[in-house]
Amino acid sequence: MNFNQIAAITLTGAIFTSTGGAIAITYENGDEFVGYASTGEEVVVRSISGSFYGDYSEYRDFTYTIGEDSVEGTAVCAGGGNKWIAKGYGEYEAESEATLNMVRFVCGYEGTLD
């Protein structure tokens, strides 16, 4: 999917792609569902830090869950926002629509999600 060509529309707490697939759905508690992992488990963004840091690249700390596992991560927002570092697991490049949605959502979010 080419995210440069997506027309995003906000509708009742959800952001939809031009093909109608949900990028993020806001739950009542403020968490953001961003899709299903290749394992079929839900991927949900739980919190996002409000600050960027780094000399040449922008990074943003966040927490997410995949199924029952809670993970602390750092999104690498420079270069298109398709990579993240999962604390204790290593660096990843988005390979599924859910993880790409996760990183893009975190990098594009304005403010904080606590």
N, CA and C atoms as an extended XYZ file, in Angstrom:
342
Properties=species:S:1:pos:R:3:atomname:S:1:resname:S:1:resid:I:1 pbc="F F F"
N         0.847       -1.171        0.000 N   MET     1
C         0.000        0.000        0.000 CA  MET     1
C         0.894        1.236        0.000 C   MET     1
N         0.631        2.186       -0.843 N   ASN     2
C         1.402        3.416       -0.908 CA  ASN     2
C         0.732        4.473       -0.048 C   ASN     2
N         1.329        4.744        1.138 N   PHE     3
C         0.714        5.678        2.065 CA  PHE     3
C         0.806        7.122        1.590 C   PHE     3
N         1.624        7.396        0.584 N   ASN     4
C         1.672        8.749        0.036 CA  ASN     4
C         0.396        9.082       -0.724 C   ASN     4
N        -0.347        8.055       -1.135 N   GLN     5
C        -1.546        8.277       -1.929 CA  GLN     5
C        -2.824        8.025       -1.151 C   GLN     5
N        -2.719        7.886        0.162 N   ILE     6
C        -3.903        7.592        0.972 CA  ILE     6
C        -4.667        8.875        1.282 C   ILE     6
N        -5.956        8.799        1.126 N   ALA     7
C        -6.824        9.896        1.552 CA  ALA     7
C        -7.398        9.482        2.899 C   ALA     7
N        -6.986       10.139        3.967 N   ALA     8
C        -7.453        9.773        5.307 CA  ALA     8
C        -8.654       10.620        5.684 C   ALA     8
N        -9.645        9.962        6.212 N   ILE     9
C       -10.866       10.629        6.655 CA  ILE     9
C       -11.123       10.204        8.091 C   ILE     9
N       -11.359       11.158        8.966 N   THR    10
C       -11.684       10.819       10.347 CA  THR    10
C       -13.188       10.697       10.466 C   THR    10
N       -13.631        9.565       10.994 N   LEU    11
C       -15.048        9.285       11.110 CA  LEU    11
C       -15.278        8.481       12.378 C   LEU    11
N       -15.991        9.049       13.327 N   THR    12
C       -16.302        8.404       14.607 CA  THR    12
C       -15.090        7.735       15.229 C   THR    12
N       -13.978        8.444       15.311 N   GLY    13
C       -12.807        7.935       15.986 CA  GLY    13
C       -11.942        7.000       15.164 C   GLY    13
N       -12.252        6.787       13.926 N   ALA    14
C       -11.451        5.893       13.089 CA  ALA    14
C       -10.860        6.670       11.929 C   ALA    14
N        -9.708        6.249       11.478 N   ILE    15
C        -9.078        6.829       10.302 CA  ILE    15
C        -9.086        5.740        9.244 C   ILE    15
N        -9.621        6.037        8.059 N   PHE    16
C        -9.746        5.036        7.017 CA  PHE    16
C        -8.847        5.359        5.837 C   PHE    16
N        -8.337        4.328        5.183 N   THR    17
C        -7.561        4.515        3.967 CA  THR    17
C        -8.524        4.690        2.803 C   THR    17
N        -7.966        5.014        1.643 N   SER    18
C        -8.815        5.184        0.463 CA  SER    18
C        -9.479        3.873        0.049 C   SER    18
N        -8.953        2.760        0.525 N   THR    19
C        -9.563        1.463        0.223 CA  THR    19
C       -10.550        1.040        1.297 C   THR    19
N       -10.725        1.866        2.326 N   GLY    20
C       -11.696        1.578        3.369 CA  GLY    20
C       -11.154        0.813        4.550 C   GLY    20
N        -9.880        0.430        4.540 N   GLY    21
C        -9.302       -0.282        5.675 CA  GLY    21
C        -8.986        0.670        6.811 C   GLY    21
N        -9.250        0.257        8.023 N   ALA    22
C        -9.014        1.130        9.179 CA  ALA    22
C        -7.532        1.199        9.497 C   ALA    22
N        -7.010        2.405        9.671 N   ILE    23
C        -5.641        2.594       10.138 CA  ILE    23
C        -5.642        2.570       11.661 C   ILE    23
N        -6.534        3.278       12.285 N   ALA    24
C        -6.588        3.315       13.744 CA  ALA    24
C        -8.022        3.532       14.183 C   ALA    24
N        -8.404        2.805       15.216 N   ILE    25
C        -9.730        2.960       15.800 CA  ILE    25
C        -9.535        3.281       17.267 C   ILE    25
N       -10.115        4.361       17.728 N   THR    26
C        -9.972        4.774       19.107 CA  THR    26
C       -10.948        4.017       19.987 C   THR    26
N       -10.417        3.316       20.995 N   TYR    27
C       -11.255        2.657       21.984 CA  TYR    27
C       -11.716        3.679       23.004 C   TYR    27
N       -12.714        3.322       23.779 N   GLU    28
C       -13.261        4.224       24.790 CA  GLU    28
C       -12.197        4.684       25.783 C   GLU    28
N       -11.232        3.826       26.114 N   ASN    29
C       -10.182        4.181       27.074 CA  ASN    29
C        -9.044        4.967       26.423 C   ASN    29
N        -9.140        5.270       25.131 N   GLY    30
C        -8.134        6.077       24.443 CA  GLY    30
C        -7.088        5.271       23.694 C   GLY    30
N        -7.050        3.954       23.877 N   ASP    31
C        -6.103        3.120       23.141 CA  ASP    31
C        -6.471        3.095       21.664 C   ASP    31
N        -5.479        2.827       20.814 N   GLU    32
C        -5.689        2.845       19.365 CA  GLU    32
C        -5.429        1.471       18.759 C   GLU    32
N        -6.461        0.839       18.251 N   PHE    33
C        -6.337       -0.418       17.520 CA  PHE    33
C        -5.823       -0.079       16.129 C   PHE    33
N        -4.719       -0.727       15.705 N   VAL    34
C        -4.137       -0.410       14.403 CA  VAL    34
C        -4.141       -1.586       13.431 C   VAL    34
N        -4.654       -2.733       13.856 N   GLY    35
C        -4.755       -3.864       12.944 CA  GLY    35
C        -4.435       -5.181       13.619 C   GLY    35
N        -4.376       -6.225       12.799 N   TYR    36
C        -4.074       -7.572       13.276 CA  TYR    36
C        -2.705       -7.996       12.782 C   TYR    36
N        -1.914       -8.568       13.681 N   ALA    37
C        -0.604       -9.103       13.318 CA  ALA    37
C        -0.792      -10.326       12.431 C   ALA    37
N         0.275      -10.777       11.812 N   SER    38
C         0.196      -11.965       10.960 CA  SER    38
C        -0.228      -13.189       11.761 C   SER    38
N        -0.078      -13.137       13.084 N   THR    39
C        -0.500      -14.222       13.972 CA  THR    39
C        -1.988      -14.157       14.283 C   THR    39
N        -2.652      -13.073       13.849 N   GLY    40
C        -4.074      -12.890       14.125 CA  GLY    40
C        -4.349      -12.128       15.397 C   GLY    40
N        -3.304      -11.750       16.130 N   GLU    41
C        -3.472      -11.015       17.382 CA  GLU    41
C        -3.655       -9.522       17.105 C   GLU    41
N        -4.446       -8.859       17.971 N   GLU    42
C        -4.645       -7.415       17.847 CA  GLU    42
C        -3.359       -6.666       18.175 C   GLU    42
N        -3.104       -5.603       17.428 N   VAL    43
C        -2.005       -4.687       17.720 CA  VAL    43
C        -2.653       -3.376       18.157 C   VAL    43
N        -2.337       -2.937       19.387 N   VAL    44
C        -2.973       -1.766       19.971 CA  VAL    44
C        -1.901       -0.840       20.532 C   VAL    44
N        -1.930        0.448       20.147 N   VAL    45
C        -1.036        1.454       20.713 CA  VAL    45
C        -1.660        1.937       22.010 C   VAL    45
N        -0.907        1.833       23.112 N   ARG    46
C        -1.420        2.188       24.446 CA  ARG    46
C        -1.005        3.591       24.880 C   ARG    46
N         0.213        4.010       24.544 N   SER    47
C         0.673        5.350       24.937 CA  SER    47
C         1.754        5.816       23.978 C   SER    47
N         1.898        7.148       23.877 N   ILE    48
C         2.909        7.768       23.025 CA  ILE    48
C         3.497        8.926       23.795 C   ILE    48
N         4.835        9.040       23.794 N   SER    49
C         5.448       10.191       24.447 CA  SER    49
C         5.247       11.414       23.575 C   SER    49
N         5.225       12.578       24.185 N   GLY    50
C         4.978       13.808       23.448 CA  GLY    50
C         6.222       14.485       22.939 C   GLY    50
N         7.410       13.896       23.162 N   SER    51
C         8.630       14.592       22.769 CA  SER    51
C         9.424       13.799       21.743 C   SER    51
N        10.096       14.531       20.880 N   PHE    52
C        11.008       13.943       19.912 CA  PHE    52
C        12.428       14.203       20.390 C   PHE    52
N        13.351       13.329       20.014 N   TYR    53
C        14.744       13.542       20.369 CA  TYR    53
C        15.635       12.948       19.288 C   TYR    53
N        16.908       13.300       19.304 N   GLY    54
C        17.852       12.797       18.305 CA  GLY    54
C        18.402       13.929       17.463 C   GLY    54
N        19.611       13.743       16.958 N   ASP    55
C        20.271       14.788       16.184 CA  ASP    55
C        19.708       14.918       14.767 C   ASP    55
N        19.645       13.825       14.036 N   TYR    56
C        19.234       13.893       12.644 CA  TYR    56
C        17.933       13.152       12.364 C   TYR    56
N        17.568       12.247       13.244 N   SER    57
C        16.361       11.466       13.062 CA  SER    57
C        15.385       11.786       14.177 C   SER    57
N        14.125       11.606       13.925 N   GLU    58
C        13.135       11.801       14.960 CA  GLU    58
C        12.704       10.443       15.483 C   GLU    58
N        12.664       10.331       16.798 N   TYR    59
C        12.250        9.109       17.465 CA  TYR    59
C        11.110        9.442       18.409 C   TYR    59
N        10.197        8.524       18.592 N   ARG    60
C         9.093        8.741       19.516 CA  ARG    60
C         8.838        7.451       20.293 C   ARG    60
N         8.876        7.561       21.626 N   ASP    61
C         8.635        6.414       22.488 CA  ASP    61
C         7.145        6.125       22.576 C   ASP    61
N         6.800        4.843       22.643 N   PHE    62
C         5.403        4.440       22.760 CA  PHE    62
C         5.329        3.053       23.376 C   PHE    62
N         4.160        2.680       23.829 N   THR    63
C         3.916        1.312       24.274 CA  THR    63
C         2.795        0.743       23.427 C   THR    63
N         2.876       -0.539       23.187 N   TYR    64
C         1.842       -1.213       22.405 CA  TYR    64
C         1.662       -2.619       22.930 C   TYR    64
N         0.541       -3.197       22.581 N   THR    65
C         0.314       -4.591       22.901 CA  THR    65
C         0.104       -5.351       21.603 C   THR    65
N         0.573       -6.565       21.620 N   ILE    66
C         0.303       -7.497       20.546 CA  ILE    66
C        -0.221       -8.745       21.249 C   ILE    66
N        -1.507       -8.964       21.101 N   GLY    67
C        -2.158      -10.017       21.871 CA  GLY    67
C        -2.133       -9.656       23.343 C   GLY    67
N        -1.577      -10.504       24.164 N   GLU    68
C        -1.490      -10.273       25.613 CA  GLU    68
C        -0.159       -9.649       26.027 C   GLU    68
N         0.802       -9.513       25.102 N   ASP    69
C         2.129       -9.000       25.419 CA  ASP    69
C         2.172       -7.482       25.301 C   ASP    69
N         2.682       -6.823       26.344 N   SER    70
C         2.873       -5.376       26.334 CA  SER    70
C         4.346       -5.097       26.048 C   SER    70
N         4.606       -4.190       25.095 N   VAL    71
C         5.974       -3.927       24.651 CA  VAL    71
C         6.229       -2.426       24.664 C   VAL    71
N         7.420       -2.026       25.153 N   GLU    72
C         7.863       -0.636       25.051 CA  GLU    72
C         8.654       -0.514       23.762 C   GLU    72
N         8.345        0.522       22.988 N   GLY    73
C         9.019        0.684       21.715 CA  GLY    73
C         9.431        2.116       21.457 C   GLY    73
N        10.271        2.282       20.462 N   THR    74
C        10.676        3.594       19.976 CA  THR    74
C        10.494        3.587       18.468 C   THR    74
N         9.607        4.444       17.973 N   ALA    75
C         9.380        4.560       16.533 CA  ALA    75
C        10.493        5.397       15.913 C   ALA    75
N        11.004        4.950       14.781 N   VAL    76
C        11.993        5.694       14.010 CA  VAL    76
C        11.202        6.416       12.928 C   VAL    76
N        10.929        7.708       13.163 N   CYS    77
C        10.000        8.445       12.302 CA  CYS    77
C        10.647        9.012       11.047 C   CYS    77
N        11.939        9.224       11.064 N   ALA    78
C        12.619        9.739        9.872 CA  ALA    78
C        12.656        8.644        8.809 C   ALA    78
N        12.700        9.052        7.566 N   GLY    79
C        12.806        8.096        6.477 CA  GLY    79
C        11.508        7.387        6.148 C   GLY    79
N        10.391        7.975        6.500 N   GLY    80
C         9.116        7.400        6.123 CA  GLY    80
C         8.350        6.715        7.222 C   GLY    80
N         8.974        6.510        8.373 N   GLY    81
C         8.255        5.936        9.496 CA  GLY    81
C         7.802        4.508        9.281 C   GLY    81
N         8.749        3.598        9.045 N   ASN    82
C         8.362        2.200        8.914 CA  ASN    82
C         9.217        1.276        9.781 C   ASN    82
N         9.989        1.842       10.709 N   LYS    83
C        10.843        1.052       11.599 CA  LYS    83
C        10.581        1.428       13.050 C   LYS    83
N        10.837        0.457       13.934 N   TRP    84
C        10.761        0.729       15.357 CA  TRP    84
C        11.697       -0.216       16.096 C   TRP    84
N        12.039        0.195       17.315 N   ILE    85
C        12.883       -0.601       18.191 CA  ILE    85
C        12.008       -1.060       19.345 C   ILE    85
N        11.918       -2.368       19.540 N   ALA    86
C        11.139       -2.932       20.635 CA  ALA    86
C        12.106       -3.278       21.758 C   ALA    86
N        11.923       -2.636       22.917 N   LYS    87
C        12.826       -2.819       24.051 CA  LYS    87
C        12.896       -4.302       24.428 C   LYS    87
N        14.110       -4.824       24.419 N   GLY    88
C        14.326       -6.216       24.767 CA  GLY    88
C        14.188       -7.185       23.600 C   GLY    88
N        13.768       -6.680       22.425 N   TYR    89
C        13.551       -7.554       21.277 CA  TYR    89
C        14.405       -7.193       20.073 C   TYR    89
N        14.736       -5.917       19.891 N   GLY    90
C        15.545       -5.498       18.761 CA  GLY    90
C        14.826       -4.530       17.846 C   GLY    90
N        15.438       -4.271       16.684 N   GLU    91
C        14.883       -3.328       15.710 CA  GLU    91
C        14.098       -4.086       14.645 C   GLU    91
N        12.975       -3.498       14.254 N   TYR    92
C        12.095       -4.125       13.277 CA  TYR    92
C        11.730       -3.147       12.168 C   TYR    92
N        11.470       -3.686       11.008 N   GLU    93
C        10.898       -2.930        9.894 CA  GLU    93
C         9.513       -3.507        9.651 C   GLU    93
N         8.548       -2.632        9.467 N   ALA    94
C         7.162       -3.080        9.296 CA  ALA    94
C         7.053       -4.025        8.113 C   ALA    94
N         6.475       -5.189        8.353 N   GLU    95
C         6.259       -6.167        7.297 CA  GLU    95
C         4.778       -6.476        7.106 C   GLU    95
N         3.958       -6.015        8.028 N   SER    96
C         2.515       -6.229        7.906 CA  SER    96
C         1.821       -4.874        7.904 C   SER    96
N         0.596       -4.865        7.449 N   GLU    97
C        -0.170       -3.622        7.442 CA  GLU    97
C        -0.364       -3.100        8.859 C   GLU    97
N        -0.571       -4.007        9.830 N   ALA    98
C        -0.785       -3.587       11.218 CA  ALA    98
C         0.434       -2.888       11.796 C   ALA    98
N         1.640       -3.438       11.581 N   THR    99
C         2.827       -2.799       12.148 CA  THR    99
C         3.173       -1.513       11.408 C   THR    99
N         2.919       -1.457       10.108 N   LEU   100
C         3.117       -0.211        9.378 CA  LEU   100
C         2.138        0.851        9.888 C   LEU   100
N         0.880        0.472       10.074 N   ASN   101
C        -0.115        1.396       10.636 CA  ASN   101
C         0.317        1.878       12.012 C   ASN   101
N         0.875        0.968       12.826 N   MET   102
C         1.309        1.318       14.175 CA  MET   102
C         2.374        2.408       14.144 C   MET   102
N         3.425        2.185       13.370 N   VAL   103
C         4.523        3.154       13.325 CA  VAL   103
C         4.064        4.464       12.709 C   VAL   103
N         3.305        4.415       11.644 N   ARG   104
C         2.815        5.641       11.010 CA  ARG   104
C         1.891        6.415       11.956 C   ARG   104
N         1.043        5.698       12.698 N   PHE   105
C         0.156        6.350       13.647 CA  PHE   105
C         0.971        7.045       14.733 C   PHE   105
N         1.946        6.346       15.302 N   VAL   106
C         2.777        6.918       16.371 CA  VAL   106
C         3.531        8.137       15.861 C   VAL   106
N         4.129        8.045       14.682 N   CYS   107
C         4.925        9.153       14.142 CA  CYS   107
C         4.060       10.359       13.770 C   CYS   107
N         2.832       10.120       13.364 N   GLY   108
C         1.951       11.207       12.936 CA  GLY   108
C         1.082       11.781       14.032 C   GLY   108
N         1.089       11.161       15.211 N   TYR   109
C         0.194       11.605       16.274 CA  TYR   109
C         0.685       12.925       16.865 C   TYR   109
N        -0.220       13.839       17.070 N   GLU   110
C         0.115       15.134       17.667 CA  GLU   110
C        -0.355       15.154       19.103 C   GLU   110
N         0.535       15.481       20.010 N   GLY   111
C         0.201       15.511       21.431 CA  GLY   111
C         0.656       14.243       22.113 C   GLY   111
N        -0.037       13.847       23.151 N   THR   112
C         0.314       12.624       23.872 CA  THR   112
C        -0.904       11.729       23.989 C   THR   112
N        -0.657       10.451       24.018 N   LEU   113
C        -1.682        9.450       24.227 CA  LEU   113
C        -1.273        8.713       25.488 C   LEU   113
N        -1.947        8.986       26.594 N   ASP   114
C        -1.593        8.365       27.884 CA  ASP   114
C        -2.662        7.414       28.325 C   ASP   114
